[in-house]
Amino acid sequence: MARRRGVMSEQLKTELAKELGVYNIVSSQGWGEVSSRNCGNMVKKAIEMAERSLMNNQ
C-alpha cells in the first residue's frame, strides 16, 4: 500500500509534539517511535486548532 503524503507541516507537527510533551522522543528517536495514542492526540489537537481558525474567520 502506498504511503500518503503528510497533510500537516513539519512545523505544525513539531509545535504539537512540544505542546503534548513528546518532542523529546521525536528529537531523539524520530516520529516512528511516537505512540499511536500520542499521534491521535496530535491529530485531535490539530483539528481543534483548525476548527477554531475557521470559527474566527467567519
C-alpha positions as CSV (number, residue, x, y, z in Angstrom):
1,M,0.0,0.0,0.0
2,A,1.3,3.4,-0.9
3,R,2.0,5.9,1.8
4,R,0.0,9.2,1.6
5,R,1.8,12.4,1.7
6,G,1.6,14.2,5.1
7,V,-1.1,16.8,5.5
8,M,0.5,18.5,8.5
9,S,3.6,20.6,8.0
10,E,6.7,19.6,9.9
11,Q,6.5,22.9,11.8
12,L,2.9,22.2,13.0
13,K,3.8,18.6,14.0
14,T,6.8,19.9,16.0
15,E,4.7,22.5,17.7
16,L,2.1,19.9,18.6
17,A,4.7,17.5,19.8
18,K,6.2,20.2,22.1
19,E,2.7,21.0,23.5
20,L,2.0,17.4,24.2
21,G,5.4,16.7,25.7
22,V,6.6,14.1,23.2
23,Y,9.1,16.3,21.4
24,N,12.0,14.6,23.3
25,I,11.0,11.3,21.7
26,V,10.8,12.8,18.3
27,S,14.1,14.6,18.5
28,S,16.0,11.6,19.9
29,Q,14.3,8.6,18.1
30,G,12.2,10.0,15.3
31,W,8.4,10.2,14.5
32,G,8.2,6.4,14.2
33,E,8.7,6.0,18.0
34,V,5.8,8.2,19.0
35,S,2.9,6.1,20.3
36,S,-0.4,5.8,18.4
37,R,-2.2,7.4,21.3
38,N,0.1,10.4,21.2
39,C,-0.3,10.6,17.4
40,G,-4.0,10.6,17.8
41,N,-3.8,13.3,20.4
42,M,-1.7,15.4,18.0
43,V,-4.4,14.9,15.3
44,K,-7.2,15.8,17.7
45,K,-5.3,19.0,18.7
46,A,-4.7,19.9,15.1
47,I,-8.4,19.5,14.3
48,E,-9.3,21.7,17.3
49,M,-6.9,24.4,16.0
50,A,-8.4,24.2,12.5
51,E,-11.9,24.5,13.8
52,R,-11.0,27.5,16.0
53,S,-9.4,29.1,13.0
54,L,-12.5,28.6,10.8
55,M,-14.8,30.0,13.5
56,N,-12.6,33.1,13.8
57,N,-12.7,33.6,10.0
58,Q,-16.5,33.6,9.9
